Amino acid sequence: MNFLDFVAMIGYLIRFVGLLVFGVAVAWFSLTSYRQAGERWQLQIAIYLGLLFFAVFLGHYASAAGLGGFALGAGAGLLYWGLRKEEAPAEED
C-alpha cells in the first residue's frame, strides 16, 4: 500500500461519514416537512419524490461508499424519527 492508496482510502472514509450525516439530515427534514404538510397531498408527494430521486441520483453518480453512507443514514433517520411518537403536552389541573 503506497501513499496514494492510503489517501484514497481516507477520502472514501470521509465521503462515507459525510454522506451518512447528510442522509440523517435529509431523513429528518423529509419527515418534518411531510408531517407539517398536513392535508396538502401535493407537497407530501413532492417531498417523497424528491427523496426518491435524490437516492437514485446518488446511486448513478456517487461511489459505493457514498451511496452506502447515504442509505444507512437516511434509513436510520427515517426509522428513528418515523417510529418516534410525539407526546402531547401534559395538561395542568
C-alpha positions as CSV (number, residue, x, y, z in Angstrom):
1,M,0.0,0.0,0.0
2,N,1.6,3.3,-1.1
3,F,0.7,6.8,0.0
4,L,-1.8,7.4,-2.8
5,D,-3.8,4.3,-1.8
6,F,-3.8,5.5,1.8
7,V,-5.1,9.0,0.8
8,A,-7.7,7.4,-1.4
9,M,-8.9,5.2,1.5
10,I,-9.1,8.2,3.8
11,G,-11.1,10.0,1.1
12,Y,-13.6,7.2,0.8
13,L,-14.0,7.1,4.6
14,I,-14.6,10.9,4.8
15,R,-17.1,10.6,1.9
16,F,-18.9,7.8,3.7
17,V,-19.1,9.7,7.0
18,G,-20.2,12.9,5.3
19,L,-23.0,11.3,3.4
20,L,-24.0,9.3,6.4
21,V,-24.6,12.6,8.3
22,F,-26.2,14.1,5.3
23,G,-28.6,11.1,5.0
24,V,-29.7,11.6,8.6
25,A,-30.3,15.3,8.0
26,V,-32.3,14.6,4.8
27,A,-34.4,12.0,6.6
28,W,-35.2,14.4,9.5
29,F,-36.0,17.2,7.0
30,S,-38.2,14.9,4.9
31,L,-40.2,13.6,7.9
32,T,-40.6,17.0,9.5
33,S,-41.8,18.6,6.2
34,Y,-44.1,15.6,5.5
35,R,-45.8,15.9,8.9
36,Q,-46.1,19.7,8.6
37,A,-47.7,19.4,5.1
38,G,-50.9,18.2,6.8
39,E,-53.7,17.9,4.2
40,R,-51.6,19.2,1.2
41,W,-51.0,15.9,-0.5
42,Q,-49.3,17.5,-3.4
43,L,-46.5,18.7,-1.1
44,Q,-46.3,15.3,0.5
45,I,-45.8,13.6,-2.9
46,A,-43.2,16.2,-3.9
47,I,-41.2,15.5,-0.7
48,Y,-41.3,11.8,-1.2
49,L,-40.3,12.0,-4.9
50,G,-37.5,14.4,-4.0
51,L,-36.1,12.0,-1.6
52,L,-36.5,9.1,-4.0
53,F,-34.9,10.9,-7.0
54,F,-32.0,12.1,-4.9
55,A,-31.3,8.5,-3.8
56,V,-31.5,7.4,-7.5
57,F,-29.2,10.3,-8.5
58,L,-26.7,9.2,-5.8
59,G,-26.9,5.6,-7.0
60,H,-25.9,6.7,-10.5
61,Y,-23.2,9.3,-9.8
62,A,-21.8,8.6,-6.4
63,S,-19.3,5.9,-5.3
64,A,-20.3,2.8,-3.4
65,A,-19.0,4.4,-0.2
66,G,-21.1,7.5,-0.7
67,L,-24.3,5.7,-1.6
68,G,-23.9,3.3,1.3
69,G,-23.3,6.1,3.8
70,F,-26.4,8.0,2.5
71,A,-28.6,4.8,2.5
72,L,-27.5,3.9,6.1
73,G,-28.0,7.5,7.3
74,A,-31.3,8.0,5.6
75,G,-32.6,4.6,6.6
76,A,-31.6,5.0,10.3
77,G,-33.1,8.6,10.4
78,L,-36.4,7.5,8.8
79,L,-36.7,4.6,11.2
80,Y,-35.8,6.7,14.3
81,W,-38.0,9.7,13.6
82,G,-40.6,7.8,11.8
83,L,-41.3,5.4,14.7
84,R,-41.0,8.1,17.3
85,K,-44.3,9.2,18.8
86,E,-44.9,12.8,19.6
87,E,-46.2,13.1,23.2
88,A,-49.0,15.5,23.8
89,P,-48.1,18.2,26.4
90,A,-49.5,17.3,29.9
91,E,-52.3,19.5,31.0
92,E,-52.0,21.0,34.4
93,D,-55.0,21.0,36.7
